[in-house]
């Protein structure tokens, strides 16, 4: 029985972080301008702008910088009910079809399921595979695995073909027992 996998989703975290940081800088400038130009008459409005700017700045730093470090500026991701080992095997096979040798590195982690990074020489993207919680919930009791393709070419034919091969390999075999 084949398992239908979800489609790959694109995320440009670099652009999102840039927009948040730019908006924070604009609000900081407006708040400082209001306080310095109009003095005590604009103190309440200026302080509100400065507080909002600081919130956006801290939010962007706490939310997007770790995500940028893990996933890169632009990435594609897909969730699978396969185990991490099955997902690693699917990604390796998809890369090796093109004649390239895939390498798997285990990332140091405090979790019981450390993430795996799959790379290959001549392939511009890397795949981060880790156990995660799926947005749909944890029904069924099986673990969800997230596969993230970082530094991906959004429109490149080779990158699209590689994502398609990974999806086919994830859907092709028998589902995990559980």
Buried (B, 14 or more C-beta within 10 A) or exposed (E): EEBEBEEBEEBEBBEBBBEBBEBBEEBBEBBBEBBEEEEEEBEEBBEEBBEBBBEBBEEBBEBBEEBBEBBBBBBBBBBBBBBBEBBBBBBBBBBEEBEEEBEBEEEEEEEEEBBBBBBBEEBEBBBBBBBBEBEEEEEEEBBBBBBBBBBBBEEEEEBBEBBEBBBBBBBEBEEBEE
